[in-house]
Every structure is written in structure tokens, then in C-alpha cells.
Amino acid sequence: MSFLTKKAVDVPGISKAGPYSHAVIYNNLVFVSGMVGHDPQKDLSFEEQFKNVMDKITKILESVGSSLDKVLKVNVYIADANYFDTMNKLYQQYFPKEQPARTTVVTGFVNPKIKVEIDVIAYI
């Protein structure tokens, strides 16, 4: 009989907007919470927010011994369908080969400055 383990992870330097963990590890899988890339002090472009989000996700994955190369599933939430083509171009820079499974949804956000949110599932 094997024992399953679960561990919550928070990474210093990455802010949180509520009571959740940056990631949860379950056996050899890591579930990264939705990350946003806006700056409350100034307006950022979609491209800047996307980069900020991916930087956060990369930092979280690396903190638990994973990487973008080990991502299995990505959920991308964008505030406007007009961002879709730009998102695809940016996405390919982070996942140039063997792209993970992906869902993309156009949605509204509680904070109107947010243009993109991304969560991922990866392995360790």
C-alpha cells in the first residue's frame, strides 16, 4: 500500500489576494493557483501582465523542483477576446515544443486592471 501526500506551498515575494496556497503538491504533481500579473500602482499592457504571470509561475514551479518543461495542463483566462492572438504568440515563447494541454476562456475579473490569469498543473 502506498501513502499519498499533500503539501501546500507559498513562495516568498509573490503576493496573494486571499486565503489560498500558491501551489499544492500531491505526490509528484504540482497544482499552481491562478496567477495574475497586474500592478496596482500602474496600468500594464497585456504583454507585460502575461510576462509577470509566467515569471511567477516559473518561480513557483522552480521552488518545488519543477519547471515549465514539466507542465501538463494550462488554463488561461483573458479579459478580452482581442488578446487571443497576442496570447498565443506569447504562449509559444514559454512552451515552444510539446505544448501542454490548454483551455482558454474569455472572462471578467473582479479587478478591472487584470487582463490575464493563468493556472497550471505540472509534475515534479
N, CA, C and O atoms as CSV, one atom per row, in Angstrom:
chain,resi,resn,atom,element,x,y,z
A,1,MET,N,N,0.843,-1.178,0.000
A,1,MET,CA,C,0.000,0.000,0.000
A,1,MET,C,C,0.887,1.240,0.000
A,1,MET,O,O,1.829,1.328,0.788
A,2,SER,N,N,0.594,2.198,-0.877
A,2,SER,CA,C,1.367,3.439,-0.902
A,2,SER,C,C,0.596,4.539,-0.179
A,2,SER,O,O,-0.634,4.526,-0.120
A,3,PHE,N,N,1.341,5.477,0.360
A,3,PHE,CA,C,0.725,6.592,1.068
A,3,PHE,C,C,0.791,7.835,0.201
A,3,PHE,O,O,1.850,8.177,-0.327
A,4,LEU,N,N,-0.321,8.499,0.057
A,4,LEU,CA,C,-0.396,9.710,-0.738
A,4,LEU,C,C,-0.108,10.903,0.152
A,4,LEU,O,O,-0.554,10.960,1.298
A,5,THR,N,N,0.644,11.857,-0.385
A,5,THR,CA,C,0.994,13.026,0.406
A,5,THR,C,C,0.507,14.298,-0.269
A,5,THR,O,O,0.452,14.395,-1.495
A,6,LYS,N,N,0.156,15.269,0.564
A,6,LYS,CA,C,-0.300,16.572,0.084
A,6,LYS,C,C,0.447,17.637,0.868
A,6,LYS,O,O,0.566,17.552,2.090
A,7,LYS,N,N,0.956,18.656,0.147
A,7,LYS,CA,C,1.699,19.723,0.807
A,7,LYS,C,C,1.364,21.057,0.158
A,7,LYS,O,O,1.453,21.194,-1.063
A,8,ALA,N,N,0.980,22.040,0.963
A,8,ALA,CA,C,0.724,23.397,0.477
A,8,ALA,C,C,2.038,24.164,0.415
A,8,ALA,O,O,2.904,23.995,1.274
A,9,VAL,N,N,2.183,25.005,-0.600
A,9,VAL,CA,C,3.417,25.756,-0.815
A,9,VAL,C,C,3.097,27.228,-1.051
A,9,VAL,O,O,2.210,27.563,-1.836
A,10,ASP,N,N,3.831,28.103,-0.359
A,10,ASP,CA,C,3.798,29.538,-0.626
A,10,ASP,C,C,5.226,29.987,-0.888
A,10,ASP,O,O,6.154,29.545,-0.211
A,11,VAL,N,N,5.402,30.861,-1.868
A,11,VAL,CA,C,6.729,31.315,-2.264
A,11,VAL,C,C,6.913,32.763,-1.823
A,11,VAL,O,O,6.130,33.629,-2.214
A,12,PRO,N,N,7.931,33.037,-1.020
A,12,PRO,CA,C,8.182,34.416,-0.591
A,12,PRO,C,C,8.361,35.348,-1.792
A,12,PRO,O,O,8.978,34.986,-2.794
A,13,GLY,N,N,7.811,36.551,-1.666
A,13,GLY,CA,C,7.941,37.539,-2.727
A,13,GLY,C,C,6.808,37.544,-3.730
A,13,GLY,O,O,6.727,38.440,-4.570
A,14,ILE,N,N,5.926,36.551,-3.656
A,14,ILE,CA,C,4.755,36.522,-4.538
A,14,ILE,C,C,3.536,36.794,-3.673
A,14,ILE,O,O,3.238,36.043,-2.744
A,15,SER,N,N,2.837,37.874,-3.987
A,15,SER,CA,C,1.688,38.267,-3.167
A,15,SER,C,C,0.493,37.355,-3.428
A,15,SER,O,O,0.424,36.657,-4.439
A,16,LYS,N,N,-0.436,37.385,-2.490
A,16,LYS,CA,C,-1.680,36.615,-2.614
A,16,LYS,C,C,-2.853,37.555,-2.365
A,16,LYS,O,O,-2.753,38.506,-1.589
A,17,ALA,N,N,-3.957,37.274,-3.032
A,17,ALA,CA,C,-5.149,38.105,-2.891
A,17,ALA,C,C,-6.192,37.480,-1.974
A,17,ALA,O,O,-7.297,38.006,-1.844
A,18,GLY,N,N,-5.856,36.375,-1.345
A,18,GLY,CA,C,-6.842,35.715,-0.500
A,18,GLY,C,C,-6.254,34.524,0.221
A,18,GLY,O,O,-5.044,34.298,0.191
A,19,PRO,N,N,-7.125,33.756,0.874
A,19,PRO,CA,C,-6.675,32.596,1.654
A,19,PRO,C,C,-6.517,31.341,0.783
A,19,PRO,O,O,-7.403,30.487,0.736
A,20,TYR,N,N,-5.397,31.250,0.112
A,20,TYR,CA,C,-5.094,30.079,-0.709
A,20,TYR,C,C,-3.586,29.891,-0.747
A,20,TYR,O,O,-2.836,30.783,-0.350
A,21,SER,N,N,-3.145,28.753,-1.216
A,21,SER,CA,C,-1.718,28.470,-1.377
A,21,SER,C,C,-1.306,28.790,-2.806
A,21,SER,O,O,-2.109,28.667,-3.731
A,22,HIS,N,N,-0.068,29.196,-2.984
A,22,HIS,CA,C,0.432,29.405,-4.343
A,22,HIS,C,C,0.369,28.104,-5.137
A,22,HIS,O,O,0.094,28.103,-6.336
A,23,ALA,N,N,0.627,27.007,-4.447
A,23,ALA,CA,C,0.591,25.705,-5.104
A,23,ALA,C,C,0.310,24.631,-4.069
A,23,ALA,O,O,0.512,24.827,-2.870
A,24,VAL,N,N,-0.157,23.498,-4.557
A,24,VAL,CA,C,-0.322,22.311,-3.727
A,24,VAL,C,C,0.361,21.162,-4.461
A,24,VAL,O,O,0.127,20.925,-5.646
A,25,ILE,N,N,1.205,20.463,-3.724
A,25,ILE,CA,C,1.864,19.282,-4.268
A,25,ILE,C,C,1.089,18.063,-3.790
A,25,ILE,O,O,0.773,17.933,-2.608
A,26,TYR,N,N,0.786,17.168,-4.735
A,26,TYR,CA,C,0.139,15.905,-4.395
A,26,TYR,C,C,0.925,14.815,-5.099
A,26,TYR,O,O,0.892,14.697,-6.324
A,27,ASN,N,N,1.633,14.019,-4.304
A,27,ASN,CA,C,2.571,13.030,-4.845
A,27,ASN,C,C,3.551,13.735,-5.782
A,27,ASN,O,O,4.292,14.609,-5.333
A,28,ASN,N,N,3.578,13.386,-7.055
A,28,ASN,CA,C,4.527,14.033,-7.956
A,28,ASN,C,C,3.876,15.098,-8.843
A,28,ASN,O,O,4.462,15.514,-9.842
A,29,LEU,N,N,2.674,15.536,-8.484
A,29,LEU,CA,C,2.003,16.597,-9.238
A,29,LEU,C,C,2.001,17.889,-8.441
A,29,LEU,O,O,1.896,17.875,-7.214
A,30,VAL,N,N,2.117,19.005,-9.147
A,30,VAL,CA,C,2.022,20.318,-8.506
A,30,VAL,C,C,0.920,21.109,-9.215
A,30,VAL,O,O,0.928,21.265,-10.436
A,31,PHE,N,N,-0.013,21.595,-8.423
A,31,PHE,CA,C,-1.146,22.377,-8.903
A,31,PHE,C,C,-0.895,23.832,-8.513
A,31,PHE,O,O,-0.944,24.176,-7.332
A,32,VAL,N,N,-0.628,24.683,-9.500
A,32,VAL,CA,C,-0.333,26.089,-9.231
A,32,VAL,C,C,-1.624,26.891,-9.341
A,32,VAL,O,O,-2.340,26.803,-10.338
A,33,SER,N,N,-1.908,27.672,-8.307
A,33,SER,CA,C,-3.101,28.526,-8.296
A,33,SER,C,C,-3.030,29.561,-9.415
A,33,SER,O,O,-1.956,29.850,-9.943
A,34,GLY,N,N,-4.177,30.108,-9.762
A,34,GLY,CA,C,-4.230,31.151,-10.771
A,34,GLY,C,C,-3.386,32.347,-10.363
A,34,GLY,O,O,-3.541,32.883,-9.266
A,35,MET,N,N,-2.497,32.759,-11.248
A,35,MET,CA,C,-1.629,33.913,-11.016
A,35,MET,C,C,-2.040,35.042,-11.950
A,35,MET,O,O,-2.369,34.814,-13.114
A,36,VAL,N,N,-2.018,36.259,-11.425
A,36,VAL,CA,C,-2.294,37.448,-12.230
A,36,VAL,C,C,-1.033,38.301,-12.265
A,36,VAL,O,O,-0.151,38.145,-11.421
A,37,GLY,N,N,-0.948,39.199,-13.239
A,37,GLY,CA,C,0.277,39.965,-13.415
A,37,GLY,C,C,0.099,41.460,-13.408
A,37,GLY,O,O,0.987,42.191,-13.847
A,38,HIS,N,N,-1.034,41.932,-12.918
A,38,HIS,CA,C,-1.256,43.383,-12.905
A,38,HIS,C,C,-0.426,44.046,-11.811
A,38,HIS,O,O,0.080,43.379,-10.909
A,39,ASP,N,N,-0.293,45.356,-11.904
A,39,ASP,CA,C,0.400,46.158,-10.896
A,39,ASP,C,C,-0.614,47.165,-10.366
A,39,ASP,O,O,-1.113,47.987,-11.135
A,40,PRO,N,N,-0.934,47.122,-9.070
A,40,PRO,CA,C,-1.942,48.038,-8.527
A,40,PRO,C,C,-1.548,49.509,-8.659
A,40,PRO,O,O,-2.405,50.389,-8.587
A,41,GLN,N,N,-0.258,49.779,-8.853
A,41,GLN,CA,C,0.222,51.158,-8.919
A,41,GLN,C,C,0.170,51.762,-10.321
A,41,GLN,O,O,0.182,52.984,-10.464
A,42,LYS,N,N,0.111,50.918,-11.360
A,42,LYS,CA,C,0.109,51.454,-12.726
A,42,LYS,C,C,-0.562,50.473,-13.681
A,42,LYS,O,O,-0.700,49.286,-13.385
A,43,ASP,N,N,-0.973,50.994,-14.822
A,43,ASP,CA,C,-1.577,50.147,-15.843
A,43,ASP,C,C,-0.481,49.451,-16.641
A,43,ASP,O,O,0.474,50.085,-17.091
A,44,LEU,N,N,-0.628,48.158,-16.806
A,44,LEU,CA,C,0.316,47.375,-17.595
A,44,LEU,C,C,-0.385,46.825,-18.827
A,44,LEU,O,O,-1.582,46.543,-18.796
A,45,SER,N,N,0.362,46.677,-19.902
A,45,SER,CA,C,-0.182,46.097,-21.127
A,45,SER,C,C,-0.460,44.611,-20.912
A,45,SER,O,O,-0.016,44.017,-19.930
A,46,PHE,N,N,-1.195,44.029,-21.840
A,46,PHE,CA,C,-1.445,42.594,-21.788
A,46,PHE,C,C,-0.121,41.834,-21.805
A,46,PHE,O,O,0.071,40.888,-21.040
A,47,GLU,N,N,0.788,42.253,-22.681
A,47,GLU,CA,C,2.082,41.584,-22.798
A,47,GLU,C,C,2.858,41.636,-21.484
A,47,GLU,O,O,3.444,40.635,-21.072
A,48,GLU,N,N,2.867,42.791,-20.825
A,48,GLU,CA,C,3.569,42.928,-19.544
A,48,GLU,C,C,2.938,42.043,-18.471
A,48,GLU,O,O,3.640,41.401,-17.690
A,49,GLN,N,N,1.612,42.017,-18.443
A,49,GLN,CA,C,0.932,41.173,-17.460
A,49,GLN,C,C,1.209,39.699,-17.727
A,49,GLN,O,O,1.451,38.937,-16.790
A,50,PHE,N,N,1.176,39.291,-18.982
A,50,PHE,CA,C,1.435,37.892,-19.319
A,50,PHE,C,C,2.829,37.494,-18.848
A,50,PHE,O,O,3.001,36.437,-18.240
A,51,LYS,N,N,3.825,38.336,-19.127
A,51,LYS,CA,C,5.196,38.052,-18.691
A,51,LYS,C,C,5.271,37.953,-17.170
A,51,LYS,O,O,5.917,37.047,-16.644
A,52,ASN,N,N,4.623,38.868,-16.461
A,52,ASN,CA,C,4.624,38.823,-14.994
A,52,ASN,C,C,4.024,37.518,-14.479
A,52,ASN,O,O,4.556,36.901,-13.556
A,53,VAL,N,N,2.920,37.109,-15.081
A,53,VAL,CA,C,2.269,35.857,-14.682
A,53,VAL,C,C,3.219,34.676,-14.892
A,53,VAL,O,O,3.390,33.843,-14.002
A,54,MET,N,N,3.823,34.612,-16.057
A,54,MET,CA,C,4.705,33.479,-16.353
A,54,MET,C,C,5.951,33.496,-15.477
A,54,MET,O,O,6.470,32.438,-15.122
A,55,ASP,N,N,6.435,34.681,-15.124
A,55,ASP,CA,C,7.565,34.765,-14.184
A,55,ASP,C,C,7.179,34.188,-12.824
A,55,ASP,O,O,7.962,33.464,-12.209
A,56,LYS,N,N,5.974,34.507,-12.356
A,56,LYS,CA,C,5.503,33.975,-11.068
A,56,LYS,C,C,5.366,32.458,-11.126
A,56,LYS,O,O,5.815,31.748,-10.225
A,57,ILE,N,N,4.745,31.971,-12.191
A,57,ILE,CA,C,4.549,30.523,-12.332
A,57,ILE,C,C,5.897,29.809,-12.390
A,57,ILE,O,O,6.078,28.769,-11.756
A,58,THR,N,N,6.833,30.359,-13.143
A,58,THR,CA,C,8.173,29.774,-13.226
A,58,THR,C,C,8.821,29.713,-11.852
A,58,THR,O,O,9.393,28.689,-11.478
A,59,LYS,N,N,8.737,30.798,-11.104
A,59,LYS,CA,C,9.339,30.852,-9.767
A,59,LYS,C,C,8.706,29.815,-8.834
A,59,LYS,O,O,9.410,29.143,-8.080
A,60,ILE,N,N,7.384,29.688,-8.886
A,60,ILE,CA,C,6.692,28.710,-8.043
A,60,ILE,C,C,7.109,27.289,-8.426
A,60,ILE,O,O,7.440,26.480,-7.559
A,61,LEU,N,N,7.093,26.991,-9.721
A,61,LEU,CA,C,7.476,25.649,-10.165
A,61,LEU,C,C,8.911,25.320,-9.766
A,61,LEU,O,O,9.184,24.227,-9.271
A,62,GLU,N,N,9.818,26.254,-9.976
A,62,GLU,CA,C,11.218,26.000,-9.635
A,62,GLU,C,C,11.413,25.818,-8.133
A,62,GLU,O,O,12.304,25.083,-7.706
A,63,SER,N,N,10.582,26.484,-7.329
A,63,SER,CA,C,10.716,26.359,-5.870
A,63,SER,C,C,10.382,24.953,-5.371
A,63,SER,O,O,10.781,24.572,-4.271
A,64,VAL,N,N,9.650,24.185,-6.177
A,64,VAL,CA,C,9.282,22.822,-5.779
A,64,VAL,C,C,9.976,21.756,-6.633
A,64,VAL,O,O,9.623,20.578,-6.571
A,65,GLY,N,N,10.958,22.174,-7.427
A,65,GLY,CA,C,11.711,21.214,-8.223
A,65,GLY,C,C,11.086,20.861,-9.552
A,65,GLY,O,O,11.369,19.799,-10.107
A,66,SER,N,N,10.240,21.734,-10.075
A,66,SER,CA,C,9.616,21.502,-11.369
A,66,SER,C,C,10.040,22.624,-12.319
A,66,SER,O,O,10.919,23.422,-11.993
A,67,SER,N,N,9.412,22.680,-13.491
A,67,SER,CA,C,9.739,23.713,-14.478
A,67,SER,C,C,8.622,23.794,-15.510
A,67,SER,O,O,7.704,22.974,-15.523
A,68,LEU,N,N,8.719,24.799,-16.374
A,68,LEU,CA,C,7.726,24.928,-17.444
A,68,LEU,C,C,7.760,23.723,-18.377
A,68,LEU,O,O,6.734,23.371,-18.960
A,69,ASP,N,N,8.913,23.087,-18.530
A,69,ASP,CA,C,9.017,21.898,-19.384
A,69,ASP,C,C,8.206,20.726,-18.852
A,69,ASP,O,O,7.925,19.779,-19.588
A,70,LYS,N,N,7.828,20.782,-17.580
A,70,LYS,CA,C,7.086,19.688,-16.957
A,70,LYS,C,C,5.600,20.010,-16.786
A,70,LYS,O,O,4.882,19.282,-16.101
A,71,VAL,N,N,5.143,21.091,-17.405
A,71,VAL,CA,C,3.731,21.467,-17.308
A,71,VAL,C,C,2.901,20.538,-18.187
A,71,VAL,O,O,3.225,20.303,-19.351
A,72,LEU,N,N,1.817,20.012,-17.603
A,72,LEU,CA,C,0.915,19.103,-18.304
A,72,LEU,C,C,-0.339,19.800,-18.809
A,72,LEU,O,O,-0.853,19.463,-19.876
A,73,LYS,N,N,-0.836,20.774,-18.042
A,73,LYS,CA,C,-2.120,21.420,-18.343
A,73,LYS,C,C,-2.034,22.890,-17.976
A,73,LYS,O,O,-1.484,23.246,-16.934
A,74,VAL,N,N,-2.579,23.746,-18.836
A,74,VAL,CA,C,-2.612,25.190,-18.608
A,74,VAL,C,C,-4.040,25.679,-18.806
A,74,VAL,O,O,-4.702,25.316,-19.778
A,75,ASN,N,N,-4.506,26.503,-17.876
A,75,ASN,CA,C,-5.772,27.219,-18.042
A,75,ASN,C,C,-5.437,28.697,-18.136
A,75,ASN,O,O,-4.814,29.255,-17.234
A,76,VAL,N,N,-5.852,29.333,-19.231
A,76,VAL,CA,C,-5.597,30.753,-19.454
A,76,VAL,C,C,-6.936,31.472,-19.468
A,76,VAL,O,O,-7.850,31.089,-20.199
A,77,TYR,N,N,-7.043,32.509,-18.661
A,77,TYR,CA,C,-8.245,33.335,-18.600
A,77,TYR,C,C,-7.856,34.728,-19.077
A,77,TYR,O,O,-6.973,35.359,-18.496
A,78,ILE,N,N,-8.511,35.212,-20.134
A,78,ILE,CA,C,-8.204,36.541,-20.661
A,78,ILE,C,C,-9.445,37.423,-20.574
A,78,ILE,O,O,-10.575,36.947,-20.685
A,79,ALA,N,N,-9.207,38.717,-20.373
A,79,ALA,CA,C,-10.299,39.661,-20.151
A,79,ALA,C,C,-10.999,40.075,-21.441
A,79,ALA,O,O,-12.112,40.599,-21.395
A,80,ASP,N,N,-10.367,39.850,-22.582
A,80,ASP,CA,C,-10.924,40.320,-23.850
A,80,ASP,C,C,-10.487,39.360,-24.956
A,80,ASP,O,O,-9.318,38.980,-25.026
A,81,ALA,N,N,-11.419,38.972,-25.812
A,81,ALA,CA,C,-11.102,38.051,-26.904
A,81,ALA,C,C,-10.058,38.637,-27.854
A,81,ALA,O,O,-9.370,37.891,-28.550
A,82,ASN,N,N,-9.937,39.949,-27.889
A,82,ASN,CA,C,-8.936,40.589,-28.746
A,82,ASN,C,C,-7.502,40.263,-28.315
A,82,ASN,O,O,-6.568,40.472,-29.089
A,83,TYR,N,N,-7.319,39.760,-27.108
A,83,TYR,CA,C,-5.987,39.375,-26.629
A,83,TYR,C,C,-5.574,37.984,-27.106
A,83,TYR,O,O,-4.423,37.587,-26.924
A,84,PHE,N,N,-6.495,37.243,-27.709
A,84,PHE,CA,C,-6.253,35.831,-28.009
A,84,PHE,C,C,-5.023,35.605,-28.893
A,84,PHE,O,O,-4.173,34.778,-28.562
A,85,ASP,N,N,-4.920,36.323,-30.005
A,85,ASP,CA,C,-3.783,36.122,-30.907
A,85,ASP,C,C,-2.460,36.486,-30.238
A,85,ASP,O,O,-1.467,35.772,-30.379
A,86,THR,N,N,-2.453,37.594,-29.513
A,86,THR,CA,C,-1.250,38.008,-28.786
A,86,THR,C,C,-0.879,36.959,-27.749
A,86,THR,O,O,0.293,36.615,-27.591
A,87,MET,N,N,-1.889,36.452,-27.042
A,87,MET,CA,C,-1.644,35.429,-26.027
A,87,MET,C,C,-0.997,34.201,-26.657
A,87,MET,O,O,-0.052,33.646,-26.096
A,88,ASN,N,N,-1.494,33.770,-27.818
A,88,ASN,CA,C,-0.920,32.595,-28.474
A,88,ASN,C,C,0.549,32.811,-28.831
A,88,ASN,O,O,1.365,31.905,-28.663
A,89,LYS,N,N,0.892,33.999,-29.321
A,89,LYS,CA,C,2.292,34.293,-29.667
A,89,LYS,C,C,3.176,34.269,-28.419
A,89,LYS,O,O,4.259,33.683,-28.432
A,90,LEU,N,N,2.716,34.898,-27.355
A,90,LEU,CA,C,3.479,34.912,-26.107
A,90,LEU,C,C,3.593,33.507,-25.524
A,90,LEU,O,O,4.660,33.100,-25.064
A,91,TYR,N,N,2.487,32.774,-25.546
A,91,TYR,CA,C,2.431,31.416,-25.003
A,91,TYR,C,C,3.496,30.525,-25.645
A,91,TYR,O,O,4.170,29.756,-24.959
A,92,GLN,N,N,3.640,30.637,-26.968
A,92,GLN,CA,C,4.601,29.794,-27.688
A,92,GLN,C,C,6.042,30.088,-27.287
A,92,GLN,O,O,6.910,29.230,-27.446
A,93,GLN,N,N,6.309,31.283,-26.771
A,93,GLN,CA,C,7.658,31.594,-26.291
A,93,GLN,C,C,7.980,30.793,-25.027
A,93,GLN,O,O,9.133,30.429,-24.795
A,94,TYR,N,N,6.969,30.523,-24.222
A,94,TYR,CA,C,7.169,29.779,-22.975
A,94,TYR,C,C,7.019,28.275,-23.161
A,94,TYR,O,O,7.600,27.487,-22.414
A,95,PHE,N,N,6.238,27.884,-24.159
A,95,PHE,CA,C,6.012,26.463,-24.446
A,95,PHE,C,C,6.277,26.220,-25.937
A,95,PHE,O,O,5.338,26.000,-26.703
A,96,PRO,N,N,7.564,26.258,-26.357
A,96,PRO,CA,C,7.874,26.167,-27.784
A,96,PRO,C,C,7.707,24.777,-28.391
A,96,PRO,O,O,7.521,24.653,-29.602
A,97,LYS,N,N,7.770,23.736,-27.572
A,97,LYS,CA,C,7.645,22.372,-28.098
A,97,LYS,C,C,6.862,21.539,-27.100
A,97,LYS,O,O,6.804,21.860,-25.914
A,98,GLU,N,N,6.270,20.482,-27.586
A,98,GLU,CA,C,5.464,19.608,-26.731
A,98,GLU,C,C,4.553,20.427,-25.816
A,98,GLU,O,O,4.594,20.307,-24.591
A,99,GLN,N,N,3.731,21.261,-26.454
A,99,GLN,CA,C,2.843,22.122,-25.674
A,99,GLN,C,C,1.919,21.299,-24.786
A,99,GLN,O,O,1.433,20.239,-25.180
A,100,PRO,N,N,1.685,21.814,-23.565
A,100,PRO,CA,C,0.752,21.141,-22.664
A,100,PRO,C,C,-0.682,21.252,-23.181
A,100,PRO,O,O,-0.976,22.053,-24.068
A,101,ALA,N,N,-1.553,20.446,-22.620
A,101,ALA,CA,C,-2.984,20.619,-22.877
A,101,ALA,C,C,-3.361,22.014,-22.376
A,101,ALA,O,O,-2.765,22.513,-21.421
A,102,ARG,N,N,-4.349,22.643,-23.018
A,102,ARG,CA,C,-4.679,24.015,-22.631
A,102,ARG,C,C,-6.159,24.305,-22.834
A,102,ARG,O,O,-6.791,23.818,-23.772
A,103,THR,N,N,-6.684,25.107,-21.933
A,103,THR,CA,C,-8.013,25.688,-22.070
A,103,THR,C,C,-7.847,27.194,-22.003
A,103,THR,O,O,-7.095,27.699,-21.168
A,104,THR,N,N,-8.541,27.920,-22.875
A,104,THR,CA,C,-8.516,29.382,-22.838
A,104,THR,C,C,-9.949,29.875,-22.727
A,104,THR,O,O,-10.824,29.449,-23.480
A,105,VAL,N,N,-10.179,30.781,-21.776
A,105,VAL,CA,C,-11.517,31.297,-21.505
A,105,VAL,C,C,-11.468,32.819,-21.496
A,105,VAL,O,O,-10.553,33.412,-20.924
A,106,VAL,N,N,-12.447,33.449,-22.127
A,106,VAL,CA,C,-12.614,34.898,-22.025
A,106,VAL,C,C,-13.568,35.142,-20.869
A,106,VAL,O,O,-14.659,34.573,-20.825
A,107,THR,N,N,-13.154,35.994,-19.930
A,107,THR,CA,C,-13.942,36.192,-18.713
A,107,THR,C,C,-13.726,37.586,-18.154
A,107,THR,O,O,-12.815,38.301,-18.571
A,108,GLY,N,N,-14.559,37.958,-17.219
A,108,GLY,CA,C,-14.355,39.201,-16.485
A,108,GLY,C,C,-13.596,38.917,-15.206
A,108,GLY,O,O,-13.579,37.785,-14.720
A,109,PHE,N,N,-12.968,39.950,-14.660
A,109,PHE,CA,C,-12.231,39.817,-13.402
A,109,PHE,C,C,-12.785,40.796,-12.383
A,109,PHE,O,O,-13.344,41.830,-12.751
A,110,VAL,N,N,-12.634,40.478,-11.107
A,110,VAL,CA,C,-13.089,41.359,-10.030
A,110,VAL,C,C,-12.382,42.708,-10.135
A,110,VAL,O,O,-13.005,43.756,-9.961
A,111,ASN,N,N,-11.082,42.679,-10.418
A,111,ASN,CA,C,-10.307,43.902,-10.597
A,111,ASN,C,C,-10.207,44.190,-12.096
A,111,ASN,O,O,-9.641,43.382,-12.833
A,112,PRO,N,N,-10.738,45.313,-12.562
A,112,PRO,CA,C,-10.732,45.592,-13.999
A,112,PRO,C,C,-9.342,45.821,-14.596
A,112,PRO,O,O,-9.204,45.847,-15.819
A,113,LYS,N,N,-8.305,45.987,-13.761
A,113,LYS,CA,C,-6.938,46.140,-14.278
A,113,LYS,C,C,-6.347,44.805,-14.725
A,113,LYS,O,O,-5.375,44.776,-15.480
A,114,ILE,N,N,-6.931,43.704,-14.261
A,114,ILE,CA,C,-6.406,42.380,-14.606
A,114,ILE,C,C,-6.818,42.032,-16.029
A,114,ILE,O,O,-7.991,42.111,-16.393
A,115,LYS,N,N,-5.822,41.643,-16.828
A,115,LYS,CA,C,-6.075,41.276,-18.216
A,115,LYS,C,C,-5.885,39.785,-18.482
A,115,LYS,O,O,-6.385,39.257,-19.475
A,116,VAL,N,N,-5.153,39.102,-17.579
A,116,VAL,CA,C,-4.880,37.679,-17.786
A,116,VAL,C,C,-4.623,37.000,-16.442
A,116,VAL,O,O,-4.016,37.581,-15.542
A,117,GLU,N,N,-5.092,35.775,-16.328
A,117,GLU,CA,C,-4.809,34.910,-15.180
A,117,GLU,C,C,-4.507,33.525,-15.732
A,117,GLU,O,O,-5.163,33.063,-16.666
A,118,ILE,N,N,-3.511,32.866,-15.149
A,118,ILE,CA,C,-3.111,31.542,-15.629
A,118,ILE,C,C,-2.872,30.617,-14.443
A,118,ILE,O,O,-2.252,31.011,-13.455
A,119,ASP,N,N,-3.365,29.386,-14.544
A,119,ASP,CA,C,-3.009,28.345,-13.584
A,119,ASP,C,C,-2.495,27.138,-14.353
A,119,ASP,O,O,-2.842,26.936,-15.517
A,120,VAL,N,N,-1.663,26.337,-13.692
A,120,VAL,CA,C,-1.065,25.185,-14.367
A,120,VAL,C,C,-1.036,23.969,-13.452
A,120,VAL,O,O,-1.114,24.076,-12.228
A,121,ILE,N,N,-0.923,22.813,-14.090
A,121,ILE,CA,C,-0.635,21.554,-13.410
A,121,ILE,C,C,0.645,21.019,-14.039
A,121,ILE,O,O,0.766,20.942,-15.262
A,122,ALA,N,N,1.599,20.652,-13.187
A,122,ALA,CA,C,2.879,20.133,-13.670
A,122,ALA,C,C,3.267,18.909,-12.842
A,122,ALA,O,O,2.614,18.585,-11.850
A,123,TYR,N,N,4.318,18.245,-13.257
A,123,TYR,CA,C,4.854,17.142,-12.456
A,123,TYR,C,C,6.239,17.525,-11.945
A,123,TYR,O,O,6.886,18.442,-12.452
A,124,ILE,N,N,6.662,16.795,-10.933
A,124,ILE,CA,C,7.972,17.054,-10.326
A,124,ILE,C,C,8.902,15.911,-10.685
A,124,ILE,O,O,10.065,15.912,-10.282
